[in-house]
Amino acid sequence: MHIRRPLGPIRTHRPTASRRTIRALRTPFRTGGTLLATTALLISACSSGGSTSTSTADAVLAALPRATPSTLSPYYGQKLTWRTCGVPGFECATMKAPLDYAKPASGSIRLAVARKKATGPGERLGSLLVNPGGPGGSAVGYLQSYAGIGYPAAVRARYDMVAIDPRGVARSEPVECLSGRQMDTYTQTDVTPDDKQETNQLVGAYKKFAEGCGKRSADLLRHVSTVEAARDMDVLRAALGDRKLSYVGASYGTFLGATYAGLYPDKVGRLVLDGAMDPSLSARRMNEDQTAGFETAFQSFAKNCVRQSDCPLGRAGTSTDQVGKNLKAFFTQLDKEPIPTGDVDGRKLGEALATTGVIAAMYDEGAWPQLREALTSAMKEKDGAGLLVLSDSYYERDADGKYTNLMFANAAVNCLDLPAAFSGPDQVDKALPDFEKASPVFGKGLAWLSLNCAYWPVKPTGESRRIEAKGAAPILVVGTTRDPATPYPWAQSLADQLSSATLLTYNGDGHTAYGRGSTCIDSAINRYLLQGIPPSKGKRCS
């Protein structure tokens, strides 16, 4: 099981499921790595106007020289050839970027780009680049399935809506690691080992995953960092003919957008960073923080669940602690005896897949009714189909047993961007008390999931760094107070770091805020995108 980093979804859409069907919600999410943790502190203590920095890094991301190096001129001077691409109203193109920016002449990578031109009326404001997060989420898919048709009409009227799949993702020379059958085995691996044998099995699964990536995508693995993806965005800005870059990024997309601002502060247009990550944190701190974030989201679910007549985890008046104990007892039972799912490939619902299904529903409170139904079926009828559907939607596994490259790209980017959270099982063992304190329900599994990068076939090229982007135009950072994947203190910290940032707060549940039903949030973001006017300092919405 993996949890995407915001480190998540973040993700292009949030999954929800009835017993054997899935309905994809449109709001972006996706986070990274293996249960890629990234949250911070329990959010209930956060006040409205202030901000709490969680920064742990002293280093600051340095801006690149303003002048474009002559060695990059062939890339910056390219013209995109647009063509129809199967989705009415959208055009597609292929952009070239250097595989290695340190050696631009040594080879290039082909990146998929899509756009939907501004519909009018009103003066065109240029291009608005969108990214749904991940890392590993397809920005092109997100544009065509939601942003290009679902963003507010006033925004789509004034901007060309544009997306680029980051290097190694989806249509842009995707990282590949395991076959579908191998991924089925991997996603069912026990991530709460009870003894040395089970620990060795988990380590073996991580090693096999890493070896598969190394064999199938050897050269690419060294060049899928967030810094390189941000540099690709500047090449795209130039190819589109825009003087500055305007952008909406969600979840991990906020890290990508903030990195762009740090590298090119003079080229920042209007940047919305929704469901913000804190770039100053170590991988260990991110994972522990996100563990707390999922616990916060689960507590909200638990309080809501026991008020419903169909809650299988407790009745009215049942404490959230007891609801958590009931769920954990169910996971323990599945660890011993998985239950049928009706899956044509013979998969049963064990602890790993069930936990993934529950976590998938934490991204959006709109998925809570489906989660109650799925848990009821599994706990009372021994039918694991509903939780399996939620888990499959999280991993982007289709009915034919094929997976997108989401999890492959997710691990590849995360393991390159930061040194591993842990170097081996002994370190995880020592950290378990902290993780289980952060989340009695999910802590043990999320701690062990943080071990995956320890066996990665290439060394990390990034480090934790503050991003200040001095000299940038006003940037809008958006945080949700009970966000499971990108905890609210991360948004506070990023807004503190960025020299020109304003923090907009959504007091609510779920991952990210734009387009989730808050007129207050949407109006503030739309005004910023259309007029360049950020909301007042300390603005909060519900």
N, C-alpha and C positions, 0 to 999 in steps of 0.2 A: 504494500500500500504506500502511496505517495501523497504528500500534501504539497501542493504547489506553493511556491513562495508567493507570497505576494511578491512573500517568498512563497491567488492564488491564488486567481486566481488565479491569484488569482485566476478569472476564467471568462470566456466569451459569453456564455450564458450559464445561468444557474440551473442545475438539474432538479426536477421534481418528478414524482412518479406515482401513478396509481398501481394496482397490483401487477399488471403485466403490460402497462403502456407507459410511455414517457412523454411528458410535456415540457418542452424547453422554454424556460423563462429568458427574457431577452437581456436582462441587465448584466453588464460585464462582471466577471470575476475570474481569478485564477491566481494561484500562488505557486511557489516553486519547489523544487527538489524532492525529496521523499517527503512524506508528511512534512512538507516544508513549513516549518514553523516560522512565524513572524508576527508576533503580537507584543503588546507591552502592558504590563501591570494590569491589575483589575481596574476596570474603567469607572466604576461607580464613584471613585474619589475625585474625578476630574471636575473642575469648576468651569463655569461658562466662559469667562473672559480670558483667564490666564492660560499659560501653557507650561507644560512640564517637560523639560528636555531630558531625553533618555540617552543622549549621545555618549559614546564610549571611545571615540577616535579623536586623535589630535590632528591627524593629517587632513589636508583640505585638497579637494580635486582642483587641479590647476587648469586654467583656460588654455586652449590652443592658440597659436599665433593667428592674428586676424587675417593675414595674407595667406591665400591658398598656395601651398608649395607647387612648384612647376611640375613635380613628378605626379601630382594628382590632377593636373589640368585635363588629361584625356577623359577622366571620369566626370569632373565638374562641367565639362563642356559638352557632354553627350546630350542628344535629343531623344526623347522617348517616342516610340512608335506605338500609337494607341490602336487597339483593335476591339471588336466585340468579343465577348467571352462567355456567352451562354446565359447571362442574367440580364434581362431587359433593363435598359437604362444605364448600365455600367460598361465601362471600358477597362481594358487591361493592357499592361505593357511589361516589358522586362528591362530592368536596370542593371548595369554592371557596376561592381564595386571591387576594390582590391581585396583579395583574400587576406593579405597581410599589409596593413597600412605602413609598417616599417619598411616594406619592400614592395612598393606598388607595382613594379614592373614584373614581379615574379609570378603573377597569375591573378585571375579575377574570379569572382563569384557572381552568379546570376540571381537576382532578387525579383520576386513577383510584386507588382504594383497594380492597384486598381483605383478607379475613381468614378464618382458620379458628379457630373458638372452641376454648377449652381443653377437652380431653376428660376430665380428671379421671382418677383420684381425686387428692385433695389440695387444699389451699387455693389458690385462684386468685391468681396473682402480678401480674395485670394484663396489659398488652399487650407483646409482644416484636416490635419493628419490625426488619425485615431488609432489607439492600440488598446486591446481589452485586457492585457496582462498575461500572466503565466509564471515565469517565461515558458513559452511554448504554444500559447494561444494564437490562432491564425487571425491576424488583423484583417486580411482580405476577406476571410469568411465572415468576420464580425461586421465589416462594412456592408457586405452584400446581404447579410441576413437581418441586420438591425440598424446600424448607424446611418447607412445611406437612405433608409426608408423610415426609420423610427425616431431619429433626432427631431427636435422641434422644427416645424416647417419654416419658421423665420430664419433659423440657422442654416438650413439646407438651401434656402433661397439665396443667401448671400455668399456662401462658401462652396467651392468645389470640395466635396467630401472625398478624402484620399486615404488609402492604407497601403502599407508595405509589410509583407511577412518578413520578420527579422531573419537574418542569416541562420540557417539550420532548422527553420520552422516551416512546416506545411509545404507550401509551393516554392520555397526559397532554398533549394538544395538541402532537403531535410536530413537531420541526423537520424540514423537507423541503428538499432541495437539488438532487438530480439524479434523472433517470429510471434505470431498470434498465440500459438500453443505455449511457447515459452513464457509469454507475458501472462497467460492464464495461470501458469504455475507460480510465477513471480508474485502476482497480486494476491495469491492465496497463502503465501508464506507467513508463518506465525511470527508476528512482530512483538510478542510479549513472551519471550523465551523463559521457560521455567527451570531449565537445567543447562548443563554444558553442551549436551547433544543438540538441543534446540538452538542454543546460541550459535554453535558451529554451522547449523543449517541456515540460519539467517545470514551469517557472514558469507557463507558459500553463495547464497542467492545474490548478495550485493556484488560479490566478485564476478559472478557469471554475467550479471547485468553490465558491469563496467567493461569486462572483457569483450562482450558483444559489441558495445559501442566502439571500443578501440579497434576491433577487427573491421567493422563495417563503415566507420567514419573517421579513420585515423587522422587524416590531414585536417579535416574540418573541425575536429574537437578542440584544436588549439586556437581557433579563430571564431568563436561564437560568443565572445564576451559582450556585456552590456555597453562597454565603451565603444567597441567596434560597431555594434548596432546603432548607437547614437551617431557615430560618424557617418554611417550609411544614410541616416536621416538627413544629414546636412547635404550630402550629395544629391539626395532626392529633392530637397528644397531648391537647390540650384537648377536641377533638371526641370522642375516645375515652373521656374521663372519667378519664384517668390524671393523678395529681399529678406524677409524674416519668416520664421516658422511659427505657425499657430497649431495648437495640438491639444487633444483631450486624451489623457492616459488614465487607465483604471488599474488599481492594484499594482502588480509589478510594472505596469505601464507608467506609474508615477516615478519609479526609480529610473526607468529609461528616459522619461521626460526631464527629470531633474538632472540626470547625467548630461543630457544635451545642453541644458541651461548652464551647467558648470563648465562645459567645454567651449560653448559658443555664446557667452552672455550677451554679446552685441547683436546676435541674430535672433534673440527671443522676441516673439510676437506676443500672442495671447496663449498662455499655457494654463490648462486646468489639470490638476493632479488630484484625482479622486480616489480615496481609499489609500492614503499615502503610506509609503514605506520610509523607514529611517535608514539612510545609507551609512550612518556612522556606527552601526551595530555590528558586532561579530556574528558569525553563523550560530554559535552556541547561544548567544543572547537572543538572537532572532527566534530561534526554535523554542526557547523557554518562554519568551514573551507570547508567541503565537499559541503555545499550549494554554497559557492563561486566557488568551482571547477566546479559544474554543470552549473553555470552561465557562466563561462569562456568557457566551451565546447559549450554551446548554442550559445554564441556570434560567435564562429567559424562556427557553423552550419548556423547561420543567414546570415553571410557574404557570405557563399557559396550558400545558398538557393536563394538569390535574384539575383544571377548571372545566375540562371537556368530558362529556359522558363516555367517549370512546378511548380514553387514555389507558393504555395497558400497563403503565408504570406506577400508577397510584390514583387515589381518589382525592376529592376536594379536602384540603387540609394537610395532605401529605407534604412533608418538607422537601425542599430541593435536594438536600443531602440524601434523603431516603430514596428519592427518584433516581439519583445517581447510583446509589448502591444497588437498586433493582436492575438498572441497565447493566452495570458491571457484572452482576451475578448472571445475567443472561449471556453476556459475552463469554464468561467463564464456562458456562454450560456448552456454548457452541464450540469452545476450544476443545472440549472433551468429546463432543458428539455433534458434528455438523448436521444440518437438516436439509431435506430435499428442496429443490427450487423448480423442478420441471425443465431445467436447462437442457437443450438438445445435445450439448457437449458434455453433459454429465456432471457439471460443477454443482457442488453442494455449498450451502451457506455456512462458512466457519466464522471464527472471530474476526479474522482480518477483513473479509469482504463485508461483514455486518458493520464493523466499525467505520469503514469507508463510506458505506451507505448513510449512516447516521451523520457523519461529518459533512457529507455532501449537502444534506438538508439544513445544516447550520448556516449556510451562506445566505439563505433567504427565508424569512418567516413565512412567505407564501408557500413554502414546501412543507411546513409543519403538519398540515392535515394529511398529506400523503405519507409522511413519516409515521404518524400515529397509526394509519391504516396498515402500513408495511410491518410495523412492530407488532401490531395486534395479530396479523396473520402468522408472523414468525413465532411469537411467544405462545399463542393460544391454539393455533391450527397446525403448527410445525410446517408452515409453508414459507420458504425464504425467498419467493419470487420477487416480492416488492422491494426488499432491501438489495437484492441482486441487481435489479434494474437501476436503483439509485447509484450503486457502486459502479456499474457499467457506464452510466452517464458521466460519472466523475472521471473515469479513465478514458472516456471516448472510445469504448468498445462497441462495435455494431453487432447486429444479430448474426452475422456470418463469422464472428470471432476475429474480426480484423480491428486493429487499434490504429488510431491516428498516431503521429509521432510526438504528441504532446508530452508524454512522460520522458521520452528520450531527450528531446530538446530541453525540457525542464531541468533534468539532471545535468546536462551538458553545460548549460549557462550557469546554473548555480554553483557547480563544482569548479568552474573556471573563475567566477567572480570573487569568491572568498575562500580562504583556507578552511578545511573541514572542521566541523563542530567538534568532532572527536576523532582520535587516532586509532582507537580500538575498543573492544568490549569492556576492558577494565575501567576506562574513563566513563563509559555509559553507566556502569554499575555505581560508580561514585556519585554520578549526577542524578540518579533515580529519585532520591528524596526531594530534590528541588523540583523536578518535573512533576512528581506525584503531589507535591504541595500545590503547585500551580493548577493541576487538574487531577483530582482523584479518579476521574472517569477515564481520561485519555492520556494521562501523563506518562505511564510506562511505555505505551506503544509509541508515542511521539518522541520519547527519548531515544528508543532504539532505532526509529526511523531517521534520526539525525546522524546515524553512523554511515550512511550510504556513500558520502564523498570520500571517506577514508581510503577507499580502494580504487579511486578514479585513475585512469591510465595516463592522464596528463596533469602537470602541476598547475595550481591556480596562478593566474596572472594579475588578479585584482586584490584589493584589500579594503577594509573598512575606512571610509573617508567622509568627512563632512563635505557638504556641497553648499557653497555660498553664492555663487553666480553673481559676483559684484558687478554692478553696472547694467544688469538685466532690467527689462521693462517689468511692470507689475505682474506677478505670478499668483494664481489662485490655488491654494491648497485646501482640499475638502476632507474632513474626517467625520466618521460616524461613531457615536459614543460606545456602542456595543457591537462594533465590527469584530467578527471572529478571526478573520485572516490578517487584517492590517489594523491592529489595535489603535485606538484613538490617540494615545500618547505618541505614537509614531508621527501622526499628522502634526501634532503640536511641536514635536522636535524638528521636523522638516521645515515647518513654517518659521521656526526660530533660526534655523541655519540659513535659509535663503534670504539674501539681503533685501529683496523686494517683494516678499511673499505676504499675502493676507490669508488668514485661516478662516474658513467657513465651516461651521459645525452643524451636523445633523444629529439631533438627539433621538436615537432610535436603534432598531435592530437591523441586522443584515450587513452585507458587504457592499460598500460604495453607496453613494447617495443620489447621483444624477439620474433622472429618469425613473425614480422609484416611487413616485406619487406625491412627493412633497412640492407643492406649488412654490413655497418659499425658497427651497433649494434651487429648483429649476429656474425660477425667475431671476435669482441672483447670478447664476451661471450664464444664462442667456444674455443678460444685460452686459456682463463682462465680455462675452464673446462678440457681441454685436456692437457694443459701444466702447469697449476697453475700460470700463469703469468697474473696479472691484467693489465688493460689498464693504460696508463700514467695519471697522475693527471690532472683533468680538461678536460678530453676528452669529446668532444661533437659530436654527429652524427645527421644526418637528413635523 
